[in-house]
Amino acid sequence: MEEHKKERSFKARIVVVSTSRFEKFGRVSSPESADDLSGRIIKELLDKSFSSYSLIPDEENEIKRELQEFLESGDDLLIFCGGTGLSPKDITIETVSPYFEKRIEGFGELFRALSMKEIGSSAMLSRATGGVIKGKVIFCIPGSPRAVELAMKELILKEASHILNHVRGYA
């Protein structure tokens, strides 16, 4: 097998960005404690790659704090779930993307193309994106359970190890 396609283990962190859920459940460390279906789906799909879970409000300082903690951790991949829509409170993309050293343009493009098959033209409202910071990979995905399953099953889990191999120079 080519070195850049070789499967390697990785550790992934989940950060759910939802003011309404945060106001109801507060700072919790598991999707079960937050009655968070999307977070549970991600955690279950990550299986042994799962590292940690955080629930935070749609606030710039909170998102930056989680990003900084991730960059200082031993984790390899971060999934921001939520805060990617078009409402004024959706600021995950604006907060995270300026830090990207490299963007994974194809992730958002493919996510929207796959979403189009499921939900039609409203897929254009998604701002799902991905990027690389300091040799680590960050994905920002919508918070709906269907979007989470699509992003995780069809894109992130299929390519995470491959992307990390490229980022780490194994390609």
N, C-alpha and C positions, 0 to 999 in steps of 0.2 A: 504494500500500500504506500502511496506517496506520503511523504512526511507531513505535508500540510493538510492532508485529509485524515491523518491518524487521530483516532478517538482518544482524548485525554479527559481526565476528570476535571471538574471545576466546581466552585462554590458560588451560589447565587443568593442574592439578598432581594427581598421584596419590600417595596415601599408603596403603600396605598395612600393616595392623596384624595381625601374626601372630607370636607368641612362638616357636612351633615352627619356622617358616620362618626367623626371625631367628637363632635358635640354630644353625641349619644353615648359613646363608649369610652371616650378619653384615650389616653396613651396606653395601648395594650401591645403585647408581644406575640400574639397569635391571631390568625384569622378566625379561629373558633371563638375567641373571646370577644371579637367585634362582630359576630354574626355576618361575616364577610364572605359571600359565596365566591366572588372573583379571586380573592386572596387564597381561599381554600383550593380553588382549581389550580392556581399557579403552584402552590406548595405541593399538592399531590402530584402534579405533572413533573415538577423538579425532582421529586423523590429524594434520593441520596445527595443530590446537588444542593438541596435547600440549606441555607445558612441561617437567615433571620428574617423577621417580619416586623414592620413598623406601620402604624396608622398615624397619619398626620393631616392637619388641615391644609387647605389651599392657601398657604402663606409662603411668600418668597423666602423668608429667613428659615423656616422649617425645612423647605425643600433643599436649600443650600446646606443646611446643617447635616441632613441625611446624605447628601452627595459627598460632603467632606469626610464624614465618618466612613463611608464606603471607600473613598480613595485612600484613606489611612489604614484600612482593614486588610486582611488577607484574602478577602473575597475577590472573585474575578469578574462577576457579572451582576448588574443591578437592573431590576425591572421596576420602573415607576409605573404604577397602574392608576389611571385617573388624572383629571386635570388637563386633558389633552383636547378638549372640545373648543367651541367658539364663544362660550359665555364669558363675560368679563372676569369671573372668578377663576377660569381655567388658565393657569399661569405656569404649569409644569414645563411646557416647551420653552417659553420665554426665559424661564429661570435656568434651565439645564443646558440648552443648546449653545449659548455663548461660550461655554467651557469646552465644547467639543474641539479636539485637535484634528479629528477626521470625522466626517459624517458617513453614515451608512445609508446613503440615499435610496438604495434598492430596497431596504426594509420597508420604508413608508410606501414606496411605489407598489411593491408586491402586496403589502397589507391592503391597500386601497383597491387594488385589482381583484384580490380574492374576496374582499368585502362586497364589492360590486355584484358578484355572483350571488351573494347571500341576501343583501339588503337593498340592492339597486343603487340608484344615483345618489342617495343620501350618504354613500360611502365617501363622497368628496368632502364631507364635513370633518372627517378624521384627519388629525395632524400627527398620527403615529410617526415616530422617528427613532433613529438610533445613531449612536456615535461612540467614539473612543476618546478616553482621557487617561493619560499616564499608563497606557498598556492595559486598561480595563475597559469593558464594554458596558454601555448603558442603553437600555431600550425604554422608550416612553410609549405606553399603549393605553387605549381607552379602557374605561373601568367596567364596561358591561360584560357579563359572563360569556356571551357569545363571542364578543371581540377578543376576550382573553383566551378562550379556547382556540380560536382561529390563529391568533398571533403565536401562541405557545406551540400548538401541534403542527402547524403548517410551516412555520418559519424559525422561531427562536430555538426550539429543541433540536430541529433538524440541522441547524447550522452553527450553534453556539461554540462547539468544540473547534470547528473549522475556522470560524472567525477569530477565536482566541489564538489558534495556531498562527494565523496571519499576523495578528497584532503583536505576537511575541517573536516574530521573525523566523518561524519554522517553515514558512512557505518558500 
